[in-house]
Amino acid sequence: MLEVLDTPLIAATRLPLPAITPDPRRPDPVTLAGELMDGKCHLGVMKPGDGRGHRACAILCMRGGIPPLLQVTTDDGDERLLLVHGPEGGRCPDAIIERAGEPIALTGRLGWIGDLPTLEVAGPTALAGVAAR
């Protein structure tokens, strides 16, 4: 996982990462429901790294630059993680970060960084409402 500063995601690293590319299969905005969590704890050894028990830590991590992940469940029951970012790889808006550890629905554009799926959210208006769990 990469720490994201106030610079765009790709510019925040010195690694030769591919650019964020839009998903050609889904050019229009989509609304996805799931749970927002910080990538560091969820992908690391923190147990729990998700849910309400981890909410305060997740918010602090994401405010500090750890990219948020949106965990969604597909129609066939598989869980998927998407990196959530602002326009052109920028930081995720604070209004969205404040919803960590809760059911959430976000509207944005799907994309890719290499093999990593992403969801670009334009701002607090990306909050589509509270998702049912």
GUSE-464770 format. One record per residue (C-alpha): residue number from 1; residue in three letters; chain; x negated, y negated, z negated. Coordinates in Angstrom, 2 decimals, padded with zeros to 5 digits, always signed. Example, Ala and Ser with C-alpha at 12.3 -4.5 7.8 and 13.67 -1.06 7.14 Angstrom:
<bamis>
BAMI   i  aa ch      c1      c2      c3
BAMI   1 ALA  A -012.30 +004.50 -007.80
BAMI   2 SER  A -013.67 +001.06 -007.14
</bamis>
This chain:
<bamis>
BAMI   i  aa ch      c1      c2      c3
BAMI   1 MET  A +000.00 +000.00 +000.00
BAMI   2 LEU  A -001.19 -003.51 +000.74
BAMI   3 GLU  A -000.85 -006.58 -001.42
BAMI   4 VAL  A +000.85 -009.40 +000.48
BAMI   5 LEU  A -000.26 -012.94 -000.18
BAMI   6 ASP  A +001.52 -016.06 +001.01
BAMI   7 THR  A +000.06 -015.39 +004.46
BAMI   8 PRO  A +001.78 -013.11 +006.97
BAMI   9 LEU  A +001.44 -009.39 +006.31
BAMI  10 ILE  A -000.92 -008.64 +009.18
BAMI  11 ALA  A -003.16 -011.64 +008.40
BAMI  12 ALA  A -003.34 -010.66 +004.70
BAMI  13 THR  A -005.62 -007.73 +005.44
BAMI  14 ARG  A -008.93 -007.41 +007.18
BAMI  15 LEU  A -008.06 -003.92 +008.38
BAMI  16 PRO  A -007.31 -003.51 +012.08
BAMI  17 LEU  A -003.58 -002.89 +011.69
BAMI  18 PRO  A -001.20 -002.93 +014.63
BAMI  19 ALA  A +001.24 -005.80 +014.86
BAMI  20 ILE  A +004.82 -005.53 +013.70
BAMI  21 THR  A +006.79 -004.41 +016.73
BAMI  22 PRO  A +010.59 -004.56 +017.00
BAMI  23 ASP  A +012.43 -001.26 +017.28
BAMI  24 PRO  A +013.54 -001.16 +020.95
BAMI  25 ARG  A +016.32 +001.29 +020.10
BAMI  26 ARG  A +017.93 -001.14 +017.62
BAMI  27 PRO  A +017.41 -004.73 +018.85
BAMI  28 ASP  A +020.41 -006.10 +016.94
BAMI  29 PRO  A +020.44 -006.65 +013.17
BAMI  30 VAL  A +021.44 -003.66 +011.04
BAMI  31 THR  A +022.73 -003.44 +007.49
BAMI  32 LEU  A +021.14 -000.76 +005.31
BAMI  33 ALA  A +022.11 +000.21 +001.78
BAMI  34 GLY  A +019.76 +001.66 -000.80
BAMI  35 GLU  A +017.43 +000.67 -003.62
BAMI  36 LEU  A +014.69 -001.95 -003.48
BAMI  37 MET  A +011.50 -000.91 -005.31
BAMI  38 ASP  A +007.86 -001.89 -005.39
BAMI  39 GLY  A +005.59 +000.22 -003.22
BAMI  40 LYS  A +002.71 +000.44 -005.69
BAMI  41 CYS  A +004.58 +002.10 -008.54
BAMI  42 HIS  A +006.97 +004.15 -006.44
BAMI  43 LEU  A +004.20 +005.64 -004.31
BAMI  44 GLY  A +001.79 +005.91 -007.25
BAMI  45 VAL  A +001.88 +007.74 -010.54
BAMI  46 MET  A +004.40 +005.52 -012.38
BAMI  47 LYS  A +007.30 +007.62 -013.62
BAMI  48 PRO  A +009.89 +006.30 -013.20
BAMI  49 GLY  A +008.85 +004.11 -010.29
BAMI  50 ASP  A +012.43 +003.28 -009.39
BAMI  51 GLY  A +015.83 +002.64 -010.93
BAMI  52 ARG  A +016.95 +000.29 -013.66
BAMI  53 GLY  A +014.26 +001.57 -016.06
BAMI  54 HIS  A +011.58 +000.22 -013.74
BAMI  55 ARG  A +013.40 -002.96 -012.70
BAMI  56 ALA  A +011.39 -005.56 -014.69
BAMI  57 CYS  A +008.05 -004.04 -013.64
BAMI  58 ALA  A +009.13 -003.84 -010.00
BAMI  59 ILE  A +010.14 -007.51 -009.94
BAMI  60 LEU  A +006.79 -008.54 -011.44
BAMI  61 CYS  A +004.85 -006.40 -008.96
BAMI  62 MET  A +006.75 -007.76 -005.97
BAMI  63 ARG  A +006.45 -011.36 -007.17
BAMI  64 GLY  A +002.72 -010.70 -007.45
BAMI  65 GLY  A +002.48 -009.61 -003.82
BAMI  66 ILE  A +003.22 -005.88 -003.76
BAMI  67 PRO  A +005.44 -005.24 -000.71
BAMI  68 PRO  A +008.96 -004.07 -001.49
BAMI  69 LEU  A +010.29 -000.82 -000.13
BAMI  70 LEU  A +013.92 -000.08 +000.61
BAMI  71 GLN  A +014.79 +003.54 -000.10
BAMI  72 VAL  A +017.77 +004.64 +001.98
BAMI  73 THR  A +019.51 +007.96 +002.42
BAMI  74 THR  A +020.19 +009.02 +005.99
BAMI  75 ASP  A +023.44 +010.59 +007.17
BAMI  76 ASP  A +021.80 +014.03 +006.94
BAMI  77 GLY  A +020.75 +013.45 +003.30
BAMI  78 ASP  A +017.06 +012.69 +003.82
BAMI  79 GLU  A +015.49 +009.80 +001.93
BAMI  80 ARG  A +013.51 +007.25 +003.95
BAMI  81 LEU  A +011.38 +004.29 +002.91
BAMI  82 LEU  A +011.19 +001.04 +004.86
BAMI  83 LEU  A +008.77 -001.79 +004.17
BAMI  84 VAL  A +010.80 -004.99 +003.65
BAMI  85 HIS  A +009.23 -008.28 +004.80
BAMI  86 GLY  A +010.14 -011.80 +005.78
BAMI  87 PRO  A +009.94 -013.28 +009.29
BAMI  88 GLU  A +006.72 -012.48 +011.18
BAMI  89 GLY  A +005.39 -010.31 +008.35
BAMI  90 GLY  A +005.86 -012.93 +005.63
BAMI  91 ARG  A +006.85 -012.31 +002.04
BAMI  92 CYS  A +010.25 -011.00 +001.12
BAMI  93 PRO  A +012.48 -013.78 -000.29
BAMI  94 ASP  A +012.67 -014.01 -004.10
BAMI  95 ALA  A +016.47 -013.76 -004.03
BAMI  96 ILE  A +016.07 -010.26 -002.63
BAMI  97 ILE  A +013.20 -009.29 -004.95
BAMI  98 GLU  A +015.43 -010.17 -007.93
BAMI  99 ARG  A +017.70 -007.27 -006.91
BAMI 100 ALA  A +015.06 -004.56 -007.48
BAMI 101 GLY  A +016.27 -001.38 -009.14
BAMI 102 GLU  A +019.92 -001.98 -008.24
BAMI 103 PRO  A +022.10 -000.78 -005.38
BAMI 104 ILE  A +021.62 -003.28 -002.56
BAMI 105 ALA  A +022.59 -003.77 +001.07
BAMI 106 LEU  A +020.26 -005.77 +003.32
BAMI 107 THR  A +020.77 -007.04 +006.84
BAMI 108 GLY  A +017.75 -007.40 +009.08
BAMI 109 ARG  A +015.89 -006.20 +012.13
BAMI 110 LEU  A +014.19 -002.83 +012.29
BAMI 111 GLY  A +010.57 -002.63 +013.38
BAMI 112 TRP  A +007.35 -000.72 +013.01
BAMI 113 ILE  A +003.80 -001.21 +011.78
BAMI 114 GLY  A +002.18 +001.80 +013.37
BAMI 115 ASP  A +004.28 +004.73 +012.07
BAMI 116 LEU  A +005.69 +002.76 +009.11
BAMI 117 PRO  A +009.31 +001.63 +009.55
BAMI 118 THR  A +010.03 -001.95 +008.52
BAMI 119 LEU  A +013.03 -004.16 +007.89
BAMI 120 GLU  A +012.56 -007.86 +008.58
BAMI 121 VAL  A +014.89 -009.99 +006.48
BAMI 122 ALA  A +015.38 -013.65 +007.32
BAMI 123 GLY  A +016.10 -014.97 +003.83
BAMI 124 PRO  A +018.63 -014.73 +001.02
BAMI 125 THR  A +021.37 -014.49 +003.63
BAMI 126 ALA  A +020.04 -010.99 +004.32
BAMI 127 LEU  A +021.81 -009.84 +001.14
BAMI 128 ALA  A +024.82 -008.08 +002.55
BAMI 129 GLY  A +026.34 -007.40 -000.86
BAMI 130 VAL  A +026.13 -004.76 -003.52
BAMI 131 ALA  A +025.86 -001.27 -002.15
BAMI 132 ALA  A +027.84 +001.57 -003.67
BAMI 133 ARG  A +025.82 +004.36 -005.18
</bamis>
